[in-house]
Amino acid sequence: MSAKTYEVRTYGCQMNVHDSERLSGLLEDAGYVRAPEGADGDADVVVFNTCAVRENADNKLYGNLGRLAPMKARRPGMQIAVGGCLAQKDRDTIVTKAPWVDVVFGTHNIGKLPVLLERARVQEEAQVEIAESLEAFPSTLPTRRESAYAAWVSISVGCNNTCTFCIVPALRGKEKDRRPGDILAEIEALVAEGVSEITLLGQNVNAYGSDIGDREAFSKLLRACGKIEGLERVRFTSPHPRDFTDDVIAAMAETPNVMPQLHMPLQSGSDTVLKAMRRSYRQERFLGIIEKVRAAIPHAAISTDIIVGFPGETEDDFEQTMHTVREARFANAFTFQYSKRPGTPAATMEGQIPKEVVQERYMRLVALQEEISWEENKKQVGRTLEVMVAEGEGRKDGATHRLSGRAPDNRLVHFTKPDAEVRPGDVVTVEITYAAPHHLLAEGAVKAVRRTRAGDAWAKRNAAEAAKPVGVMLGLPKIGAPEPLPAAAAPGCGCD
């Protein structure tokens, strides 16, 4: 009898992506096998890991569930599970609207999925189990990581902020920090397996320490990462300007393996709008942080999140955002048109902006940021960079005879394929010859190839899985080494 297959479809931020790695690990630990790519709902178990950030998130979920209903009717024994933020929020309505769903679980009890599936099978009725608080830190669960050479490491879950546009704190709960020793032990174990790049994850990552009573815990953690032999690259997302202190900037500048990259959510450049958003900083404070980071780390690439059309935003308010963008000169920005998040204070605020006004402002902002991104990328031409080779980054690599990877500052680099074998996780040295708004080109010969333990890990994993069914990708644009999210989905749900 062949093993049952599973498919995980993921929507939302990196937290959900990492949670889905755990869901996959749990299912494989329970004896399931990942369904072949292109199965399109033909797996024995289909899991939706949902996001509640967007206004139409529920419509998207129920549309996808509706498409699976006839498949499930034709396949006795097929099971469907819904988890994540939308499940936490709409626990009482999912089974009512989609009675063919077998399991509904929340953000705090993802470890229960295999048990709930088995209980639903035996009892022949839907199992809805939503924990109100974290039962165990998710990093203790088995994990099937999407990359052999790069990994997410959660340092905290939940958020203590009360931003009026964000529902995440209500669904993920108050911030809960992991012990530093547990985090470092996980990183050391990953490095021993061949991982050379880690990204520290938190809903508000640099608030780390507030739960354990140490306001400098995050900077200490960055410095401790610098002492782990074999760990080449450290990144983190997403910080909050309120908690971005000078000791963090110093740790970034003084720790060689902490990369010169920073994602710092702005949301708005208007002090009036920031106050309405219940953001605890103002334009001057935000630009002051950017100035300090650039003084300490001159080549840092800084990205951001911006919401256009927040309730009450005037043309003058929007111009303040445009001014901040011009001053900050972000390498790139994840820009969002404001959409109501049901259950948030902003959803019922007066002064909701007409869609056509929001769209027009959005297009102006995108045009400005495209211009700045291109100008900032042009400054990279002539630089010699070490690029970590990535898997699946260059969609046209086959046709152009190139490979792709990430520079230390996380810029995407396409480079000429060298004669020597190069594997994901290996590092090449190249000279940048051309810049576009969203990528760099190194058209000359590769200057050096450095084979790495990370590349060895990728090759070993690839060989081991060659005889297995090809994995189904998460239902989200692929995230690389870890790959940056595309413009459609920003780090931290765009709500940090």
Steps between C-alpha positions, in 0.01 A plus 500: 500500500654834393541787746239773507600824328464859618508851357541826694377827351634809673389863491652802674822588675824318583349387831244300303766367264702375796187361667431307179847349516398372843165372376684309226742362759215388725322322215817327380574400859151342504577299185360722225697568179498831316282485188665534158519853359193587299273274707259796526286370783551133411678429831347291778532796737487866390592758763426872464723721718308826480557873544241749628679820404318579177133596478420222249703227673185304590363521144824357369491215752136405436558518125787253530303277736209503254724374221607207719147397598427290186844336521433403860157362405667274241777385737382333823763548768635832370534759780516880501643705787496878551743670737675833549376848579169484313418172677580664835270790408210317330502178702120488524418562134741290293325166551160670464594650163706198387361192677734274302798633702627236745727699733524863612796593721652830610833679519575370852449126450648405163664201671156338536441461124581126463291413808205707379514338155493153654219596738295640210555175307398275790203708620392593145430860597680831481748583776526868597765573759626853558737567788478846656867511592823334393520139618867446413750707309464385136875461446487181708292336224642292214574710194535431129703798387463627145871572468803288585732800523286774658253493786248705695545504878216639712617695803156613614132469418222750548508879521434761771428786260149636439522637144149590389533334157634166627313198629808284557538565878140386554572175313861427596471624859737696718873476437666190638879474474710187474794460731824615332667166570221313317530730198878464479477123546259481204730715286804289590309183411400649165858602424614147584255377234655735240285812529710813445235773508231556761226761529381584850122531501264687728176689454697789650844347495702772671258520792655168598588510867192684626349168609816386677590835654808597299467802270836425335425133441467540122836670451659237726340227288643652180847510654465140620412395145830652392687246713344192334762343277372418153208745514574732208190719477254628760190701413188596697146615434298700579612766746292790629644855506382542861741230621787569262767615744862605460629173649330309214665725240838448668450122508413499129807706411742307722387142432653384168239239414204732561419614148486867393126483443207643693125475448347788696122550461406867453125461425457878460718810496225718648511561874122543499443165331761327717312622806171368356675170427615495863862477391731618777751695286486797267668589172798668664568199722475260204738700281736534797526121524571474127772764533665315790491168316658651190770668707590170666445276194557708184406224253183394681198434279186617679150391403162588644122451507263786412122518515329747264150632563464443875169648624525876529819528290500837321703598197736687736537183709584302188756759394670451836533131416648590160743737675608228743558258212718756322701561815536135603589371150384145560653223292145374457160540660205267546210734427139424589170665425315517831235232532274451798606228739174388661529522876747792501424855622597646161226302325232716661684834498347800328668638190533177299675605177330433162669216312582715197685752722694222672590347162627832362718565805626143494612532137688821580676336792594192298640717220713698747631189674579331165710802407684498833554122492657527157724790604613312813568184300708693247736587787584129519646489148875437516487346848638152561258297711477157658172345385342198667351285226125449545255244372211614281581872510564559128194406296687562173830344604458203266450720195773750592758241616526680832470412865356719773560576864502761772763757585574565869250789495239257354491655154421246230796436269493308170847388391662311213506127561861396566667189359542357849201336665312742725228383739240691703674601821839544334649849474633674188694824466378722214527856372173685442473635145136608468213605724124482457245619760457153652819310418868527416697331221856368505560434130872425516671180604460395862811602692491216754286206609500389863344161565337497842359262757163654412547391140595153623179494707294597196662227287448237771136593547441512124647153456300358790173635363564410135299180536218664694200692357592858415372736767203726460603860545328705768206699366703821513762640263820315590718639772866453431807473711261584657391688185348845555127519454376656178324836503166328556589390848731676737687376806294474816163528323578863428383581849818532704 
